[in-house]
Amino acid sequence: MGGKPARIIALTNGFHGRTLGALSATWKPAIRKPFEPLVPSIQFVRAGDPFALYEAFAETGVGHYGKGPVAAVIMELIQGEAGVKPLGADYVKQVRQMCDIHNALLIIDEVQTGIGRTGSWFAFQREDLSGGITPDIVTFAKGVAGGFPMGGMIAFGSKLSALFTPGSHGSTFAGNPLGAAAALATLSVIEQDGLVANAEERGRQLREGLMATGNPLYVSVRGRGLLDAVELSHPCAHAAMNWCLEHGLIVNAVRADALRFAPPLIVSEQDVDDALAILKAVPTDLPND
């Protein structure tokens, strides 16, 4: 490929973290700009647009006019920071196909969506989110150790997993016994208490209940399991968030026109009913952000 470095394709509105490598694949300019220059050769394409993806792959060429080959595509199946927006199973299948054709890896970031959050252990295991594809790499963190700092990566296939040998990568606090014990205990409780199924049931209760409140502020709901959002009739999310907080409910104004909900996997039916009672009463004349 003319000696040009390989590229990683990331998506607009994607969020992957704030350390150097993850930040380099995070789209939001306001987050990236203060820390530039970042890791080079990461190219952003429009999320959910298969034609933009095809064009990015097609830019590979020999000589002066070509770009380097695509080494990997990294994406979230539900873009949490974009307002809990699923990419769509058809699009995900197209990404998988393009990666296979061009011998590129498909990396799915499950830091927000993994460990039961979307009503399955991982979002890629949901047919309605992934179309049944299998990624090459999955990243996960946050929920895996019940709040104790821990993250991990799963590589599918012996050839890929063999690239990481003992001692080839590490960090001061990675793989420590306390973190491993916390993760094992957390995973055990999630399994024994049926919390993955609870996420699916309580999420459905929340989404259906939101639209049943009759509050005209709520236009539509989206999400899976306990990663959900409601679209607002006008951009007053921060005012709505503050109103909810004053009345005992924590929500996230992830966009000016959307509120995000990500309650703990142990949330009960009564907890959701209590939240819906507060959400029903949110005023419709809140000021715009």
N, C-alpha and C positions, 0 to 999 in steps of 0.2 A: 504493500500500500504506500509505496514511496517513502517509507520510513516515518510516516506520520503517526503520532500517538493514537492509541485506541480511545474511543469515546464511551462515556456512559450517558444514556438517555434518561432524563428525569422528566416529570410532568409539571405543567403549570398548576399552581395551587397546591402542590405537594408539600408536605412537611415531614422531615426526617430527623430533626434534632438540631442542636446548637453547638456541638463540637465540630472541629474543622471539617472533617470528611462529610459528616451528616449535613452540616450547614451548607456545604458546597452543592448538595443535591436538593436543598430546600429552596423553593421558588421565590417566596415573598421578598421583593427587593429591600423593603425597609428593615428586614431582619439581616439580610446578607451584607448590605452596603457598609456598615460600620466595621466589618471584619475583613474586607477585601484587601489584598488579593487572596482568593481562595484556591482550592484545588482546581487545576485547569482541566479542559477537555470534558466538561459536563455540559450537555446540550439539553435545553428545555424544549419540549414540544407540547402542543395544546392537548390537554387532558380530554380523553373521550373521543378524539378525532383520529380515526384510523388513517385517513389520507395524510395528515401531518406526520404520523408515524412512518408511513411508507416513504414519504419524501425524505425523512431524516435518515432512514436506512439507505435510500438510493443515493445519498450524497457521498457515499463511499466511492472512491475512484483512485486510479493510479496517476501519479505525477502531481504537478503543481495545482491542478484544479480540484483534485479529490480531497476529501477529508479522510481521517483514519477510520479503521473498521469500528463497528459497534461491539464493545466487549460485553455490555450488560444494559438491561433496562431495569430501573428501580421504580416501584410505585406502591401506593396503598390501594387496597380494594375499595375502601371507603375513605375519602379524603376528609379527615376529621376537622382540620383547621379551615377547610373551605366551606364548612357548614354541614358536615355529615352527608357528603354526596357520594353515593356508590358510582363507580366507573361504568358498571353495566357488564353483565356476563358475556355478551357478544363481543364487546370491545376487548375484554380480557383474553378471550379465546384468540382474537386476532393478534394481540401482542405475543401470546405464546407461539402462534404460528410463525410470526416474523422472526422471533428469536431462534426458533428451530431452523428456519431457512438459512439464516445468516450465522448460525453457530454462536449465538450470543446467549448469555445467561439471563434468566428472569428472576429478579430479586423482589420479593414481596415483603414490605415493611408491615409487620403485625404488632408493632409496639402499642398502638392504640386499640387494635381490633382483636388481638390474640388473648389466649388464656380465658376463654369462655365469654368474653365481652359481647360478642355478636350472636350468642345462642349456639355456637359450636366452639370447639376448642380453638380452632383457627378459622378466620374468615374464608381462607381459600378452600376449606372443606365444605362450604355452602355452595351448592349448585347454582343458587340464584345470584351469587356474587361472582363466582369464578368460572361458571360454565363447566366445572368438573376438571379443570386443568391442574397439573402439579407443577409448582415452581421449582427452580433449581436451588434457591436459597430463601429461607425465611428468617427474619430478624424479630426478636421479641424482647420485652422488658416490662417494667412497671408492675403489672399484676402478678407476675410469676412468683414473686417473693412476698406478696402481701404488704407492700410498702417499703420493704427493705431494699436498698439499691442493688439491683441485679439485672443483667441482660444476657442474651445469648443468641446463638445463630444455629440454624439447622441446615445442613447441606444434604441434598438428596442425591444418592448415587455414590458408589464407592470411589470412582475416579475423582469426583469433586471433593469429597470429604477427605481424601488422602492428601490433598494439597496443604491442609493444616496438620502439621505433625507436632508432637509435644515440644514445646520450647520455641516454636516458630512465631508465636504471637502471644502477648500477654500484657497485663497492666498490674499496677500495685495492688489493687483491691479485687482483681478478677479471680474467680474460682476459689474464693476463700471459704473455709468450712462453715462459717456462720451463715453466709449467703446461701450456700448449698442446702444447709439444714432448713433455713427459712423457706426456700423454694419447695423442698420436698414436703414440708408440713403444709404449705399453702395448697399445693396440688392435691395432696391427700384430702384436705377438707373440701375443696371444690368437688372432688369426685364423690366422696362419701355423702356429702350433703345435697348432692344433685343440683349444684349451683349453675351448671351450664343450662340445664333445662329450665331452671328458675329465671335465668336471664332471658330466655326466649319467651316464657309466659308473661313475665312482668313487663317486658318491652312491648309485647302486643297489647297488654292492658293499658299501658301508658299512651301508646300511639292512638289506639281506638278511643280512649277516654278523652284525650285532648280534643279530638274533633267532635266528640259528643258533648263537650261543655257548652257549645253554642256561642262561645265568645267570638265575635266577628274579627278579633285581632288575629286569629289563627286561620291561615289560608290552607296549609297542607302540612303533612308530617312525612318524615322519611327516616330511614335507618333500619338497623337490624338488632335484635336483642336489646341490650341496654346501652347502645350507642345510637342516640336518636336526636332529631332536631325538629323544630316547628318553624315553618316559614310565617313571617308576620306580614300583615297587610300594609304596614308602612315601617320605615327604618328607625324603630324606637327600641332596639334590643337592649341597649345599656340602661335606659330608663326602666324597662321591664325587668331586667336583671336586678337592679337596685330595689325596685318595688317588691320583688319576690324575696330578696334577702331580708328586707325589713319585716316581712311577714313569715319568716322562718324557713324559707326554701332556697337552696343554693342551686343556681343555674348559671350557664356561661353564655355571654353575649359574643358568640364566635364570629358573627357577622352583624352588620347593622340591621339586617332584615331577618335574622334567625337566632333562635335560642337553642343551645345544645344541652342535652341531658345525658349524664353518664353516672347514674347512681351505683352504689356498690352491688356486687352480685348477690349479697344477702338481703337485698331490699325485699320487703314483704308486700303482700297484697294490700294490707292496711296502709303501709307507708305510701304506696302509689296512690291510693284513694285520698290520703291526706294531701299529697302533692297536687293532685287534680283539683281538689277543693280550693287551694290557693290559686292555682293557675286559672281556674274559672273566673275568679274575682279580679284578675289583672285588668286595670282600666284600659279602655280603648282609645282614650284621648291623650296618651303619653306623648311628650315632646320627641321630635326626631333627634337622632344622635348628631 
